[in-house]
């Protein structure tokens, strides 16, 4: 056996120190590789939720902790989200509600700087743990910042090999910096995807409007899209109507939402209308109705966060697109309001483009309409009228030849009916949707009919001096009745055509009849619109009736005294 000589000054302890330094260097290299691996894993997340979960998992593994969590700081200063690792679902269920940012966790919220403790329960800010919570001793917490602002805090407890060290704190601080970048990237991607969804919705609305879809149908699509995009329980397009301070819903969307379309609302009956009146043309509404009694809400629902954006078109029309969530729901993120306002601005532009397109199309056919109207009036009506006069002139001779009188008078009556129908057609041909110089009831009823009928074939007939005797509030009611009745036909009747007849009977009453060739009355259909019509009639001392026609379809009859 050969022994190496030991020179003066050599000590066995020096070899041990060198071994310790080599071991320490190996551990440091191992931790550095772990930190680099953690960086790569955190940055690989694309979805924000997935990124947050990865951050917690990587942090727990990096410092050999038993438990870990990431608390996202909410707008109110508490924790809006809490992503945890190491506690199974059964234990979470026993604990109950997740931490709200109190005690040691709250200190990190109010003082966002690293916090390390050997015994969590002995810390001055400790408030203990709820029943069923696993015991935790050592603690390490560091803030996670995004663009210089605290996004949340990373919490680690129960290091498996003792207490957390200063080296652990440095590693987790470095990880938190990478986590902030990863969260920022994920949020940017999520924001971009959200903006793309809103842009796609605007493109769909524009395509529908410019493709000739009825504006009423597009309004329903608008409320459907906005409700889904904002994660809301309800969406309504509110517009002023009639007297100042009175609003109504032109379109709405929401599961189980009572149909309030066309129902006049005031500040006295609706907290939403009260807020709209107070806003007085404001661009964006951000409200919370959690403290409003439910009996003041028009639909008797318990609403909480509410967001609204104005929609103004070039012709001066005003509306507000409103979305709402039920009481106790999460408030809207601040990023939603500008997206909603951009959507309404783009929708207003699309409505303006569609209006100009409809006007251009109308101008192309007005010349033909005028020509047809002249031909009908100057040639067709005159010839039919002459035929009727001829029949009346030869009536005595026909009676002498044995032709029944009733048969001849029936033919004359049919000719009179044809003349009235042609005159109504002539009026329709001369009418334009934007003719502000013709405020007659026939003009308003025709607008209500064509605006609500969509693709249905329409016909309007008037009998008697409707323009002279039906005025003011009664004329507004007649117009509303036609609009509501035709809308019901469009939505529920599966009809091909609808005919509206407005008759003034002597000087006593006005009668509105709406006849369609659809499937008849559906027993399961909502009757809120029909109930509104009945209420209008009864308020005026009139009558209301809806009945199936023997030949198919439905006949709606609404009447009101003229005085």
Secondary structure, 3 states (H helix, E strand, C coil): CCCCCCCCCCCHHHHHHHHHHHHHHHHHHHHHHHHHHHHHHHHCCCCHHHHHHHHHHHHHHHCCEEEEEEEEECCCCCEEEEEEECCCHHHHHHHCCCCCCCHHHHHHHHCCCCEEECCHHHCCCCCCCCCCCCCCCCEEEEEEEECCEEEEEEEEEEECCCCCCHHHHHHHHHHHHHHHHHHHHHHHHHHHHHHHHHHHHHHHHHHHHHCCCCHHHHHHHHHHHHHHHHCCCEEEEEEECCCCCCEEEEEEECCCCCCCECCCECCCCCHHHHHHHHHCCCCEEEEECCCCCHHHCCCCCCEEEEEEEEEECCCCCEEEEEEEEECCCCCCCHHHHHHHHHHHHHHHHHHHHHHHHHHHHHHHHHHHHHHHHHHHHHHHHHHHHHHHHHHHHCHHHHHHCCCCHHHHHHHHHHHHHHHHHHHHHHHHHHCCCCCCCCCCHHHHHHHHHHHHCCCCEEEEEEECCHHHHCCHHHHHHHHHHHHHHHHHHHHHHCCCEEEEEEEEECCCEEEEEEEECCCCCCCCCCCHHHHHHHHHHHHCCCEEEEEECCCCCEEEEEEEECC
